[in-house]
Amino acid sequence: MKKQNIVKKSKDYDRIIKKKQGLKNKYFIINKEPNKENIPKFGITFTKNIGNAVTRNKLKRRIKSIIDNNKNIYNHNQTYIIIAKKTALDLKYQELEKELVKLFLKIKGEKND
């Protein structure tokens, strides 16, 4: 994932999460917001109770890899905040990819604002 595709400012995270536009499943919550650029942006977050830093970074790397490998599953004029739940730790990479792709396809299928 390129640096231009990453949401860095905490105020952006807060604003998008407060809008609560998006979907969730047993493993992830994805909030979205339209952006004016034609570049998709992603923020990945979770609470500290998910595990130690090594565990959180491993999960974050897996999610970034899934996003990079599936460029056709999301809209390119959106900013996404992905919140991983503790249950996502129990999944293998293929299961994690299947669940995240399924959620992104549901979001893509929704009517855009």
N, C-alpha and C positions, 0 to 999 in steps of 0.2 A: 504494500500500500504506500503510495507516494505521500509526501508531507502535505501537499496541497489538498489531499483528501481527508485530512484529520481535523476534527474539531478540537481546539486547544483551550479556549477560554471557558472558565467555569460559569460565567453569566450566560453563555450560549447553551450549555448543558441545562442550567436551571430554567431558562426560558422555554426550551423545547420540552422538557419533562413536565413543566407545569401545564402546558397546553393539552397533554394527554391525548394526542392524536396518534393513533397507531393500534397495534394489536399485541396480544400476549398469548403465550402458551405455557406449558408446564416448565419450560426451561429458559425462556427469554421474554423480555418485554422490549418491543421496538417502538420508539416514538419517532415521529417524522415532522418535518416542516419544509415547505417549499423554499428553495433559494433561487436567486436571480441568475446565478451562473449556471452553465450547463455541465457542472462538475459535481459529482456526488460527494458528499462529505459524511464521515462516520465518526462517531464517538463511542467508545466501548468502556463500560463502567460496571462496577459491582461493589458490594459492601465488603468491609474487611472481614466479616465473619465467614467468608467463603473459604479462607485458608490462609496460609502464609504467602509472602510475596512471590515465592517461586511458583506456587500453584496458580496464583492469579495471573502471573505473566505467561505461564504455559497456556492457560485458557485464552488469554488475550491474543497470543500468537496464533493459536488455532483459528480463532474467529477471523483474524486478519487474513489468514491463508484461505479460508472459505470464501471471504469476500473477493479476494484477488482471483480465485479460480472460477468464480461464477459471476462474471461481469454482466451477464444478460438478465439477472434476476431482479435488479433494482432499477428504479427510475433515476435518470441522471440529473434531474433538476430538483433533487431532494437532499435534505440533511437528515441523517438518521442517528439516533442515540440508541445503542443496544445495551440493555441491562441484562446481565447474565444472572440467573438464579442459582442457588446452591445445588439444585438437582442436576444442573448441567455438568457438574464434576463427575457424575457417575457414568456419563456417556463416553463411548469410544469415538474416535474422530469421524468415522463414517456416519454414525448415528447423529452426532452433533451437526454435521453438514446437512444431513437429511432434514432435521428439525428446523434449522435456520433457513434453509432454502424454501421449505414449505411455508414458513411464516412470511418470508420476503415475497413469495409468489402471491400469497393472500393479500398483502399490502399493495402489490402492483396491480392486482385485479380490481381493487377498489376504485371508485370514481375519484379522480384527483380534484382538489379544490382549486 
